[in-house]
Amino acid sequence: MKTTIAVFFGCRSVEHEVSIISAVQAMNSINRDKYDIIPVYVTKEGAMVTGDNLFTIENYRDLPKLMENTEEVTFIKGENGVNMHYIKQGMFSKKKDIRIDLAFPIVHGTNCEDGTMAGYFEFLGLPYISCDIVSAAVGMDKSVFKDVLLNAGLPTLPCFTFRSREYLLNKENIKKTIGEKIGYPLIIKPVNLGSSVGITKVNSEDELIDACDLAVSFGDKILAEKAITGLREINCSVLGDADECKASVCEEPFMHDEILSYKDKYLGGSKGSKGEGASKGMASLGRKLPADISKEKSDEIRDISCKIFKAMGCSGVVRIDYLMDTNDNDKIYANEINTIPGSLAFYLWEATGIKYTDMLDELVEIAFKRQRNRDNLTFTIETNILSGVSFGAKGSKGSKF
């Protein structure tokens, strides 16, 4: 009997389109002999729809037409598990609910990858692939992520964090504090966005206000950190759970500017939006794979990656992005973690020797393992605390405890 997996993607996020690319790649790579796949596209307005036309990336070029051939659904917890329910039913024929065995969120950015969607699945009691609420939320907040690493003794650059309202009320004070605490050159970025959205390298005080104005347009919490001048970016993926995990080979993405931009990551292989690379997501990014670094440095990064994964309590597959300072003996700093990486970092695992289809199988096994462990936990206790409570006809006045 096949396992029925609902793949969730899209959502109200600035990385909405990137999520679509990653999800379509995964849905077309998963073993259909073992799994029945139900695509669940979450629109930017929050509606959930399904339909066979969601498997084809070219269909997303005309969203209104795509939506005409989908059906809106919701998810209901019943006695025998969680069912996908069709909202609009015909007068004479009703579509049967579909029982869902596992949720597979392939979503990026705020309002989804930040633990929001994990919370939805937890509420339903639906097993799911990827990090839990806490690790997802920490991974999305770059400032809190740095705090976790510093507490665990893992390498990351120091930073200064401020709120957008604080900045808008006193720009000159924030500007002065950043200059004193961080110095130039520096990086300004929202703490809760991925895919390099809203990030600017600031070389001098004159450029700082424009960079901050951009960042606050995307997020409420902004981070300033020292920029590395002799910079190389190195990425590594980790697969597993907090009990047991393994790291992939390392990659070095190619940058067209001083920082790796959204365009580098997702549009680098295409001309406009119609090129071949436009449908390949992170897999189309120019890169050196494996990275041109020594075995000792590679082993160091892979070891740190597993330590970060466990310190965060992660599950599933993640990608950790590092900054290497070539002006300081190639010293490594963890920059950020992607708890649901673009394209699910399959290209890193294929270079490591694990086919995408097999990696997806592992993700399913990891998700069900977590659910089995949780099924053995106690979430409620039997008490008689309510047996003696009585508010009476006039409310709480005169109640007895």
Buried (B, 14 or more C-beta within 10 A) or exposed (E): EEEBBBBBBBBBBBBBBBBBBBBBBBBEBBEEEEBBBBBBBBBEEEBBBBBEBBBEBEBBEEEEEBBEEBEBBEBEEEEEBBBBBBEEEEEEEEBEBBEBBBBBBBBBBBBBBBBBBBBBBBEBEBBBBBBBBEBBBBBBBBBBBBBBBEEEEBBBBEBBBBBBEBBEEEBEEBBEBBBEBBEBBBBBBBBBBBBBBBBBBBBEEEBBBEBBBBBBEBBEBBBBBBBBEEBBBBBBBBBBBBEEBBBBBBBBBEBEEBBBBBEBBBBBBBEEEEBEBBBBBBBBBBBBBBBEBEEEBBEBBBEBBBBBBBBBBBBBBBBBBBBBBEEEEBEBBBBBBBBBBBBBBBBBBBBBEBEBEEBBBBBBEBBBBBBEEEEEEEEEEEEEEEEEEEEEEEEEEEEEE
